[in-house]
Each structure stands twice: as structure tokens, then as C-alpha cells.
Amino acid sequence: MAEENAISNSNSPTLVVGTPIRRFMSATELDTRLLGMVGALALIWIGFHFLSGGLFLTPRNLWNLSVQTASVSIMATGMVLVIVTRNIDLSVGSMLGFIAMLMGVMQAEILPGMLGFGHPAIWMLTLAYGLILGILIGGMQGVIIAYLKVPAFIVTLGGMLVWRGAAWWATSGRTVAPLDVNFRLLGGGPGGAVGYTISWLLAGVACIAIAVYLLYSRRQRRRFNFPQRPVWAEAILAALGFGVVIGAVLVFNAYPWPVRIAETYAQANGIPVPEGGLFISHGIAIPVLVAIAVGVIMTFVATRTRFGRYVFAMGGNPEAAELAGINTRWVTVKIFMLMGALVAIAASISSARLNASTNAMGTLDELFVIAAAVIGGTSLSGGVGTIVGAMIGALVMQSLQSGMVLMGLDSPLQSIVVGIVLVFAVWLDTLYRNRAQ
Amino acid sequence: MNQQITTPLVELEDISIAFGGIRAVDGASIDLYPGEVVGLLGHNGAGKSTLIKILSGAYKRDSGEIRIDGQDATINNPRDAKAYGIETIYQTLAVADNVDAAANLFLGRELTTALGTLDDVAMEAKAREVMGRLNPNFRRFKEPVKALSGGQRQSVAIARAILFNARILIMDEPTAALGPQETAQVGDLIKQLKSEGIGIFLISHDIHDVFDLADRVCVMKNGQVVGTAKTSDVTKDEVLGMIIMGKCPPGATPGPGAMRI
């Protein structure tokens, strides 16, 4: 009964008109922009696959790609909120270096002296320490921007120099290594991936979550007699979601541990090595899981909380947000604190992956992060942007890098291509927006 | 009438504010009773909008008193003003262009679910209800406000002001962006809100917008109050004289800005 009411509701925004493609798009309520980006990504992948002689679309490369993207994509989710409010954060790369350095000293030199090497609490204490540092640094920059009214560009440009210098100063330029055994798992590698079984379990959980979410939003719409998506559209959405999850896990599980490591592991655990070598799946890498979790949480924060709503309202019209009674300054500080926390997570992943903290770590990351957000559809004039878009943007950037490495392109050429692609992508986006208006 | 008996809803007394040496509002006093419409008139730059922004918390006064229900009120920002039931519809409409109508209606006061997350569905349902009352033709709930026409944006701004049981409503040039039909709708709405006991400040530089709706008019010139009058005691021409020359007619109570003869 309710279903019928909903469909006959005269306020239905989903007018079923036009070509089958338009009908499909409006029924599924998919974002055309996002689909365009996924299409571009697919083109890049297929293009590189052929240009590199079949090296790109392999489990090994895709697995590595996922790990390489993790750090930048985590920071890009925060950069979206920063840019949406018409600010910018140029300091994330240097902040990453500084936080990674202090976390390195903490876990490699301070905590082992107190707790003993390899103590299981070291990685947690280090991570908490990093998060607090990130929040403090971000908060401090946020306060200067929001309350002292120094433009974000200048504050974070200053921060870029300050934190890079501080990272150097902290250990007089010395590289800190090796890092804590458990902390290192955050960086991926054979040990830092969850393996075959857990990957499938997680895939199951993700599929259930997708189904529950679709059902829940359907029920919510029915509660207020809003128009529903047609059932076939829901089915397609669910199938797409399941497909992405299952496909990713298939790929990640198809990438085995390197032979030597697998043999060592087999010997240590008394497993007989079969003919043709032992096949131990990597499964999903821990940094990738962290990035996915960050993406989900940040999407939730951006779309389902008051804070997120205020961020977008401030980006659309700062004066209106202020007049609506939003404490815009405090929201700005919170955005930069959040950005700092995300930088700390990214710093953990980057340093764990390298198994060292160096003072050059994160150099130029700010530009990759901003580029990822912008390629992902975040408008520099404020008010527009999505978390998913930024993460796909990060994947596009990383795919370009990795593809050119596989092709054996010289590194000066790589920078040139990335730079041109960035400008081209934003130009395309401008065209799209002008047409959409 | 009974204005001597009841306490005024709002009293602004001897309010002054200066911007870089320019006294935008200079010793202005004005009051408003429940169920009353007061038209605040004056040229562009006379200080009307500035005075009213002090009441709505957008500006902080340099000196003077604000009393609500006879009690001293502390209004330092828009949040404070809203806590007193003061709602404002700004000349610029002050809507966030990039979010939809429901998000704008509830901006700063979002409905949340038991878990503390945004209850978009409930907000949209409520928005449909309120907008249905104001502007039954309004259908575009899912689109960002920037896609709406001037009149539709105006209805969003008005709906936002009346959604939270305002007691004092400030409308700054409410019909500036509207066609004749929508202007008449706003007029009906003002009468309806007035009958509910809401006090309304109507701000305009155009006397025709205001004269028929207002119970009293208050005219400002160069940041000072020229005079206040019941609309039944003065003619439109006399009010025009107040606006243009600062000449206070016999039916009005002169203020500090009245021309000295």
C-alpha cells in the first residue's frame, strides 16, 4: 500500500522520460560525474595495460597500486572538506614528514626503552601519539586561520616550511629505522595483508552492509511516502556494489606471497612446500583497509552529520552560514584538526611502508593530495566535492604514476604527463559544470 | 490602543554603531509590540539594515540597550538572537546555494536521528509541509537552491524564518526580488503571521511596499530616527517628506534626526 502511494506521489523528482540511458541514470540516481571518472580510470588502466605490454592489469600491480594509493587518498578525504570551505592546506606533506619523524623516534627510541622491544602496546601508543600531534598541529593552524584571520594559503605555506624544518631538526636530519614490528604491518607487505580467508569474510560483511544500506534507505523513503527507486534499479545498484567488492577481493587474493617469503614461512610453521611452490594469498592490504575505513567514515561525516552539512553550507555561502547561527570559525578549526588527524594516519602508513622515518618523507604530497581532490571533482571555488570522488582522484593520479613506471618512461617525463593531465582534467570538469548549469 | 498596557516585545534604545568613523546608526530607538507590523523606512544608506542587523546579531552595537519583553537582552551573534525567537530574512536572502531547500530550512538547527545523524528524510518531509503552505507550486526539493528562481528562493528564506516559531520576524526588503503575484502572497503571509501574535519589522526603501501592511512606520535618515508614526495618523506624502527631507509631520513623534525648523 505504502509502496503504491510512494510511486503515485505527484512530487516525484524521478521523471521517467528520455532515452533508456537517461532513464537508467535517473532511476538509479547514480552521479554522472562519478561514473565519468570511473570510465576515465578504466580507460587509463586499459591503455596502460597495452602500452606496458600486459603488465598493468595484473594482481601484483593492482595490489601494489592499492597500497600506494592509500596514503594520499586518506589525506585527500580531508582535503575535500578543506577545499569545500574555500581554504587550502599546503602543509600536509611537511606535516606528514614531521609527524612520521616524531612517531619514528617514539616507537624506535623512546617506547622500547620503557616497554622493551616489540612490546604489543608500542604501535598503539605511537599511533595515538601521532593522532594527537596531528590534531594539535592542524588545530593550531586552524585557529590562526579562523580566529586570527590569516588566509589559509599563507598559514599552511608557512606550515609547509615550518614542519619540514621541524622534521629535519627533530633528529638533526638522521633517518630513524627500523620501526616497530607491529607498526610496520600498517604499511602493507606480505605480513601487512589480512590473507585469503579474512579477505573473503570482509567481502561478505561489505556485501551485507551494502544490502542493509539499500534496504534501510528504501524503508526511510517509504516512511515519508517519498518516491522510491524502481526495484530493478535497486537490484542493479546492489549488483554493482557486490561486483566491485568481490572483484577486488578476487584480484587481491590472486596475488601470492613472493616465493622466498612463502618458503621461509612454510619452514617456520612446518608446512610442506608442494610441487611448483606454495601459494599464499596476500589478500587485502592493511593500509588499504585503513583507507577504505577512512573513506566510509569521512563520507558518513560529510553527508550524515551536522558538521558535514555546515562544511558544505559554509562553502556555498559563508555569510549565510554565519547568519544561520553556525559557529563558522569553530567549524573551520575542526576541519583543520580532522585534516591533521588524517595526515597522522597517512604518516603512519607511509613510514610503516618504508620501515623508516626520513626527513624528506611526504615531500610534494600536498600537491598530489590537492590534485587528487580536484581531479575528484572538488571545486576550488568552494561548496562542491565528494569523498569518493577524491579517493578515485587519488587512484587516477597513482595509476598514472605507476603506469608510466611500468612503461619505463623517464621520470622527468612522468612529472610532465601528470602536470598536463591535472590541467586537462580540471578543464574537462569546467566544461561539464558549465554544461550542467 | 492596548499598547500602553502590554510591554513591548522588543525595545531598541539609543543604539549606535560606527564603521571606521562613520556613524551608520546614531542614537536610534525603536520598539515593537506583539502582533504589530512596524515599517522601517529610509533611503539606501539610512542605517535601516544596519540597525536591524544589530538586533539579529550580525553586528555588535557600540552602545545602547536591547530589551526583549522588558528584560535586558544579550545579543552578540546570530545564535543569541535566534535563542530569543528573533528570525531574519535578509535582503540578500542568505541561503546556501549549493545545498537543497530542506538543508537550508534547517541550517544550524538540523533534525537528527536517535544516533545523532542527520535525519534528512524527516527534514524533507517537514520542508514539504511548510513549503506546501507557503508556495504550493514548489516542487524542487532535491535541487540545490542555486537552481531556483528568485521567488522560490524567497519562499525558502521565508519558510526558514517561520519554521521555528519565531516571535520576532525581521524582513529586509522581502519583496525586492518578487513579481506582483508573489508580492501579494508575501503580504498575505505577513497578515497571517501578525494574527498569530508575531511582531514584524518590515524594512524597505520603498514606502509603497510597506505602508498598507504596517501599523506604524519609523523613518531613518543618516543613521538617525526622523520620527515614528501610526500609519493611521499620517499620509504617504507626509512619510515621503520624512524620508526625503527629514521633515516630521504633526501626526508623528519626532526623533533625534528630525529636521529642526
Interface residues (C-beta under 8 A of the other chain):
Chain A: N11 P13 Q220 R221 R223 F224 F226 F300 T303 R304 T305 R306 G308 R309 Y310 F312 A313 M314 G315 G316 N317 E319 A320 A321 E322 L323 A324 G325 I326 N327 G383 V384
Chain B: S56 A58 N77 P78 R79 K82 T88 Y90 T92 L93 A94 V95 A96 D97 N98 V99 A103 N104 L107 G108 R109 E110 T112 G116 T117 L118 V121 A122 E124 A125 R128 R139 R140 F141 K142 P144 K146 R160
